[in-house]
Amino acid sequence: MTSPNDPQAKVYSHINGGDTCLLHRFAVSELCKGWPVYRDASEWKNFRSLFCSDAYVWTTWSKRQTIDGFIQKSKEGKSNGDFIMHRECGTMVELNPSADRAVGKMKATITQRFKIGHDTLGTEPISFDVDCDCRFHFFCLRDPDTNAWMVKYVKLIYEKDKLVPIDGKTLPSFSKKILDKYPEGYKYLGAAQSMLGHEVDTSLPTIQGPECGPANLLWLEMYEKIEQWLDGAEDVNLSTTCDEADTCVKETNGH
């Protein structure tokens, strides 16, 4: 479950306000909604237009990628049969107009279809979905020359996931040994994606993180980075991993 404690120290423009703030927040919310609409439909030119030239994204199956690298890996994945969809569940925007910064928070469900089993063995393959509830965070800035809002970074907090039978009854069985490789929040998604040959990132933020101790450091750190970004920090380091000693170790973004 989520913590009862508020992870965000400050309050920014997120509801109401004057027409200018409303329009800025609306523009950022459009960027957020572009992810499920454009990526799922392979509208790559529209998808790319959401991002800065030097944008980065983090996902379970792709790890950290430049936006162009992520698009290329997405194309390759779809060519190999990856079938990933996104359901937007609601979007809100935190705005600091004085710094031309915003963070879009999009509640979503990742739903990916998998098929395991081989007809050559005389068995029917099992088709199933994995649904993963998550929160996208779009770190956005406004170009001072064009006044256009663009996405600089995208990183998610993963909440919980589950197996969904396509026929209403048939599901695969993942061993505890396999599931324990992945954090609470995307255990089944990680295990299933690894079957496709993806090297799944196991250091992404979740709302449940016993591997980081009683306080979920990765989750709390995301909110710290959100506030730094909104307050106008020149850059924020969003690459973080948890080591075996239950401490958080930062990596460089690589840019």
N, C-alpha and C positions, 0 to 999 in steps of 0.2 A: 504494500500500500504506500501511498505518498505520505511524507512527513506532515505532522500537524503544524510544523513551524513554517513561517513565511520565508522562502529562500531569497527574496529580493528586498534589499534594504531601502531602495528609493522608489518613488512613484514618478512616472513620466507622463507626458500627454498620451492618453490611450482611449479616452472617450470624450465626447462633446468638444468644446472649444470653438474657436472662430472658424470661418470658412477655409482659411489657409491651412490650418492644422488638419481639418477634416479632409481636404483634398490631398495633402501629403500622405496621410495615413491610408487613404483609399488607393493612392498610387502604389504604395508599398504592398498593400494587400493583393493587388493585381499581380505583382511579382511572385508572391507566395503561391497563388492559385495557378500560376503558369507551370509549376512543377508537375502536378498530377495531370493537368490538361494537355500540356505539350509533350512531356517525356513519354507518357503512356501511349500517345498516338504517334510517336516517332516524328513529331514536327520539330526537327532539329534546328532549323534556322530560327523559328520562333522561340524555342527553348534557349538557344545560345544568346538571343537578344536580351534575356533577363539579367545577364551577368556582366561584370567588369571584365576587362581583358585579362586581368591577373587573378581571377576568382579561383577559390578552392572549395571542394566539397568532400564530406566524409560520409561513407555508408558502410554497412556491415560487409558487403561482398566486394566493394571496390577499394576499401580503405581510403586514405587521403589521396585525392587526385586534383590536378588542375581541371578547370571546367572542360577544356578541350580534351584532356585525357579521359575524363569521365564520360564524355559523349562518345569517344571512340570505344571505350570498354563497354558502354551500353549497347552500341551497335553490334559489337562482337558477341556480347551475351545474347542479344535477341537472335542473331544468326545461328547461335548454338542451341536455341530453344528456351532461353530464359523468358519467363512470362510473369512480369511483375507489374501490378497495378497499384494505384493509390486512391483511397477514398478520403477526401477532405471532410473533416468533421466540424470545422470552425476555425476562424482566423482572427486574431487581434494584433494590433501594432502598437509598439512603444516608440514614441517619437521625442527627440530633442531637437526642436527646430533651430536653436541657436548654434548647434554644432553640425547641422545638416546630417544627422545620423538617425537611424531607425533600426529596430529589430522586429521582424514579423514572426509571430508565434502561431504556427499552424498545427492544430490537432488533426491527426490523420491515422488511417489504418493502412498499413502495407499489406497487400494480399498477393501471395505468390503461389502459382500452381506448380506441382511437382508430379513426376511419374517415376515409379521405381518398379523393378521386375523386368524379366526378359521373356518375350514370346518364344525365343529359341529353346528355352527350358521347358516349354509346355505349360507355363503358368501365365495367368492373366496379369498384366501390370496393374499396380495400385496407383490410382490418381487421387491426389489430395491437395488441399490448400493449407498454407500456413498464414494466419492472420496475426499481425503484430501492431498493437496500438503504440503510437509514438507521438512525439512533439517535434516538428521541424522548427529550427531557428534560422531565420534568414537575416544575416548581418548586412545592412544596406547603408549606402551613402548617396548623397546627391551631388552630381557633377556640377561644379560651379560655372562651367562654361555653357552647358546645355540645359541645366536645371532638371535633368532627368535623374530619377532614382534608379540605382543599379544594385545588384547583389554582389557582395564581396566574398562572403563565406556562407556555407550551409552546413549545419551540424545538428544531429538529432539527439533527443533523449528518448530511450526506449523504455516502455512501461511494462507491457506484458504481452505474451503471445500464446497461441494455441494451434493445435491441429484441427482442421475442419474436413470431415469426410465429404467427398463429392457425391457419393451415392447414399449418404445419410447413415452409413454404418461401418465402412471399411477404412481402417487406418493402419499405417505402419507402426512398428514398435521400436523406439530408440532406446538403447541401453542407458543406464545411469552413467556409465563410464563415458559414453559419447556426449550426453547432455551436460555433464559436469565440466566439459571443456569451455562452455559458453556461459556468459553472465545471465542471471535472472533478468528478464526483460526481452531477451531474444534467443533463448535456449533452442527452441524448436526451429526457428528461422535459421540460426547459425548452423545447426546440425544438418538441416535439409540443404542449405546452400553449399555446405562443404561437400555433399554428395555430387554436386555438379562440377566440382573441381575448383571452387573458389576458396581462396585463403582468407577466411573470415577474420575481421578485426575484432579482437576480444577485449579491447580497451575503451569502448564507447560508453558514454554516460547512460546510466539506467536509474530508475527510481528505487531499485532494490539492489544494494551492492554490498553484501556481507564480506566480499573479498577486500573491500576498502575500509572495513571496520564499521562500528555502529553508526557513524555519520558518513553518508555517501559523499565522498570527497569529489568525485567526478561530477556529480549532479550539482553540488554546491559551487564548484569551480566554474561551471557553465554560467551560472547567474552572476558570478563575479566578473566574468569576461563580458557578459551582456552589459553590465553597468559601465565597465571601462570603455567599451565601444560607444555607448550612448553619450558618455561624458566627453568624447572626442579624442580618445587615445589614438595616436598615429597608426598603431597596429596592435593586434592582440594575438597571442599564441594559443591556438585551439588544439594543438596536438598534445595529447596526454595519454600516458599508459600507467597501469597499476602494476607494481612489481610483486614478487612473492612475499615481501615483508609487509604487505598491506599499506604501503605508502605510495603516493603519487609522484611519478617521475615525468618531467616535461621533456619533450623533444622539440626540435626546431621545426617550424613550418616548412622550411626548405625553399624559401623565396626571399 
